[in-house]
Amino acid sequence: DNSDEEGLEEDISFIGSHAFARMEGDVDKQRRLILQGQLSEAALQKQHQRNYNRWLCQARAEDLSDVASLKALYQTGVDNCGRTVMVVVGRNIPVTLIDMEKALLYFIHVMDHIAVKEYVIVYFHTLTSDYNHLDSDFLKKLYDIVDIKYKRNLKAVYFVHPTFRSKVSTWFFTTFTVSGLKDKIHNVENLQQLFTAIPPEQIDFPPFVLEYDARENGPYYSSYPSSPDL
């Protein structure tokens, strides 16, 4: 069937150097059509699923070892409710040096099977700089691309060691860009606060996070587990 072949070619060509721009254009076009009454919500969801599946196929085919070696995203234990804990280490994300499309593919590669059930994210903002900060455009595109299960099953994001600037940025982002996340974000000033939701033995800490927290909040955290390779 020629139409099926053409559709497959379009699916394959979707992933490439201009994938973000093309995806953004598709989303904008779909929103306009909805407003005009020409595209139903069900049709939009179907198209979104197709788009996500394209990214997933690419994520499974791509060599992402360079991104994996950063150890910026990994699975650890479970929280007090038995939900999977995913850790994001902000300091390990060299935004200016990595291919951000590969970073997105790696996120999908790691998270696709995690997001089928409830999970939480612990984001360590500890000792990050501008060199490590993901911009809001990238985060918005990530939020738009991922499957609905990511959003439905994400129960909390623990933002550890936030700064005043990061609190303001997060507030604006979750208020005006992705409002569905607003009630799930929890600023965590110290590890003791984090341990009320996740037992310390269930988290693999980068050593510098423990060192920073001990320096700022007292040395009694030093007995908690760390991951020397992180």
C-alpha positions as CSV (number, residue, x, y, z in Angstrom):
1,D,0.0,0.0,0.0
2,N,1.6,3.3,-1.2
3,S,-0.1,5.3,1.5
4,D,1.3,3.1,4.2
5,E,4.8,3.3,2.7
6,E,4.6,7.0,2.6
7,G,3.4,7.1,6.2
8,L,6.3,5.0,7.2
9,E,8.8,7.2,5.4
10,E,7.3,10.2,7.2
11,D,7.6,8.4,10.5
12,I,11.3,7.6,9.9
13,S,12.1,11.1,8.6
14,F,10.5,12.7,11.6
15,I,13.6,11.8,13.8
16,G,16.6,13.8,12.8
17,S,18.4,17.1,13.2
18,H,15.2,19.1,13.0
19,A,13.0,16.7,15.0
20,F,12.3,19.2,17.8
21,A,11.2,22.0,15.4
22,R,9.0,19.6,13.4
23,M,7.4,18.2,16.5
24,E,6.7,21.7,17.8
25,G,5.1,22.7,14.5
26,D,3.0,19.5,14.5
27,V,1.7,20.3,18.0
28,D,0.9,23.9,17.1
29,K,-0.9,22.8,14.0
30,Q,-2.9,20.2,15.9
31,R,-3.9,22.8,18.5
32,R,-5.1,25.1,15.8
33,L,-7.2,22.4,14.2
34,I,-8.8,21.5,17.6
35,L,-9.7,25.2,18.0
36,Q,-11.2,25.1,14.6
37,G,-13.2,22.0,15.4
38,Q,-11.4,20.0,12.7
39,L,-9.5,17.6,14.9
40,S,-11.0,15.7,17.9
41,E,-9.2,15.2,21.2
42,A,-9.1,11.4,20.5
43,A,-7.4,12.1,17.1
44,L,-4.8,14.3,18.8
45,Q,-4.0,11.6,21.4
46,K,-3.6,9.1,18.7
47,Q,-1.2,11.3,16.8
48,H,0.7,12.1,20.0
49,Q,1.1,8.3,20.6
50,R,2.4,7.8,17.1
51,N,4.9,10.6,17.6
52,Y,6.1,9.2,20.9
53,N,6.5,5.7,19.4
54,R,8.8,7.2,16.7
55,W,11.0,8.6,19.5
56,L,10.9,5.3,21.4
57,C,12.0,3.3,18.3
58,Q,14.9,5.8,17.7
59,A,15.9,5.6,21.4
60,R,16.1,1.8,21.2
61,A,18.2,1.9,18.0
62,E,20.6,4.7,18.9
63,D,24.0,4.3,20.6
64,L,23.5,6.3,23.7
65,S,26.5,5.1,25.7
66,D,28.0,8.6,25.8
67,V,25.0,10.0,27.6
68,A,24.7,6.9,29.9
69,S,28.3,7.4,31.0
70,L,27.4,10.8,32.5
71,K,25.4,9.0,35.3
72,A,22.9,11.8,35.3
73,L,19.8,9.6,35.4
74,Y,19.5,6.2,37.2
75,Q,17.1,4.0,39.1
76,T,17.6,3.5,42.8
77,G,15.2,2.0,45.5
78,V,11.6,2.7,46.4
79,D,9.9,5.4,48.5
80,N,7.7,4.9,51.6
81,C,4.8,4.0,49.4
82,G,6.8,1.4,47.4
83,R,7.1,3.5,44.3
84,T,10.2,3.4,42.1
85,V,12.7,6.2,42.8
86,M,14.5,7.7,39.8
87,V,17.5,10.0,40.5
88,V,18.6,13.0,38.3
89,V,21.9,14.5,39.1
90,G,22.0,18.1,37.8
91,R,25.7,18.5,38.2
92,N,26.3,15.6,35.8
93,I,24.5,17.2,32.9
94,P,27.0,19.3,30.8
95,V,24.3,21.1,28.8
96,T,26.7,22.9,26.5
97,L,28.7,19.8,25.6
98,I,26.1,17.1,25.0
99,D,23.7,16.5,22.2
100,M,20.4,17.4,23.8
101,E,18.4,15.3,21.3
102,K,20.4,12.3,22.5
103,A,19.7,13.3,26.1
104,L,16.0,13.2,25.3
105,L,16.3,9.8,23.6
106,Y,18.2,8.5,26.6
107,F,15.5,9.7,29.0
108,I,12.9,7.9,26.9
109,H,15.1,4.8,26.7
110,V,15.5,4.6,30.5
111,M,12.0,5.8,31.5
112,D,9.6,4.0,29.1
113,H,9.4,0.8,31.2
114,I,9.6,2.7,34.5
115,A,6.7,5.0,33.7
116,V,4.2,2.1,33.3
117,K,3.7,2.2,37.1
118,E,3.9,4.9,39.8
119,Y,7.3,6.5,40.3
120,V,8.9,9.6,41.9
121,I,11.9,11.6,40.8
122,V,14.7,12.9,43.1
123,Y,16.5,15.8,41.4
124,F,19.8,16.9,43.0
125,H,20.3,20.5,42.2
126,T,23.4,20.4,44.5
127,L,26.4,22.5,43.3
128,T,25.0,23.0,39.8
129,S,25.9,26.0,37.7
130,D,24.5,27.6,34.5
131,Y,26.6,25.0,32.7
132,N,24.2,22.3,34.1
133,H,20.8,24.0,33.8
134,L,18.3,22.6,31.2
135,D,16.4,25.5,29.6
136,S,12.7,25.7,29.8
137,D,12.2,25.2,26.0
138,F,13.9,21.8,26.2
139,L,11.9,20.8,29.3
140,K,8.7,21.8,27.6
141,K,9.5,19.8,24.5
142,L,10.3,16.8,26.7
143,Y,7.0,17.2,28.5
144,D,5.1,17.5,25.1
145,I,6.8,14.4,23.6
146,V,6.6,11.8,26.3
147,D,3.7,9.4,26.6
148,I,0.7,10.2,28.9
149,K,1.8,7.4,31.3
150,Y,4.9,9.5,32.3
151,K,2.6,12.3,33.5
152,R,-0.1,10.1,35.0
153,N,2.3,7.9,37.0
154,L,4.7,10.6,38.1
155,K,3.6,11.2,41.7
156,A,6.3,13.6,43.0
157,V,9.5,15.4,42.1
158,Y,11.8,16.2,45.0
159,F,13.9,19.2,44.1
160,V,16.9,18.8,46.5
161,H,19.1,21.8,47.6
162,P,17.2,24.4,45.6
163,T,18.5,27.9,45.2
164,F,16.3,31.1,45.3
165,R,16.8,31.4,41.5
166,S,15.8,27.8,40.9
167,K,12.7,28.2,43.0
168,V,11.6,31.2,41.0
169,S,12.3,29.5,37.7
170,T,10.5,26.4,38.8
171,W,7.5,28.4,39.9
172,F,7.2,30.2,36.6
173,F,7.7,27.0,34.6
174,T,5.1,25.0,36.5
175,T,2.6,27.9,36.6
176,F,2.7,29.1,33.0
177,T,4.2,26.3,31.0
178,V,3.4,22.9,32.4
179,S,0.8,23.5,35.1
180,G,0.1,19.8,35.5
181,L,3.4,19.5,37.4
182,K,2.9,22.3,39.9
183,D,1.4,20.3,42.7
184,K,4.0,17.5,42.3
185,I,7.1,19.6,42.9
186,H,8.5,19.6,46.4
187,N,11.5,21.8,47.3
188,V,13.7,19.9,49.7
189,E,16.2,22.0,51.7
190,N,18.1,19.1,53.3
191,L,18.4,15.4,53.2
192,Q,16.7,14.9,56.5
193,Q,13.6,16.4,54.9
194,L,13.9,14.0,51.9
195,F,14.1,11.0,54.3
196,T,10.6,11.6,55.5
197,A,9.5,10.4,52.1
198,I,12.3,8.1,51.0
199,P,14.4,6.0,53.4
200,P,18.1,6.9,53.1
201,E,19.1,3.3,52.3
202,Q,16.8,3.4,49.2
203,I,18.8,6.2,47.6
204,D,22.3,6.0,46.0
205,F,23.8,9.4,46.7
206,P,26.6,11.0,44.7
207,P,29.3,11.6,47.3
208,F,29.4,15.4,46.7
209,V,25.7,15.6,47.7
210,L,26.4,14.0,51.0
211,E,29.4,16.1,51.6
212,Y,27.5,19.3,50.7
213,D,24.6,18.4,53.0
214,A,26.9,17.5,55.9
215,R,28.7,20.8,55.5
216,E,25.5,22.8,55.4
217,N,23.3,20.9,57.8
218,G,25.6,18.8,60.0
219,P,27.9,15.7,59.7
220,Y,25.3,13.2,60.9
221,Y,24.4,12.4,57.3
222,S,27.8,10.9,56.5
223,S,26.8,7.3,57.4
224,Y,24.2,7.1,54.6
225,P,25.0,5.1,51.5
226,S,26.8,6.7,48.6
227,S,27.8,5.6,45.1
228,P,31.5,6.1,44.5
229,D,31.1,6.0,40.7
230,L,28.6,8.8,40.5
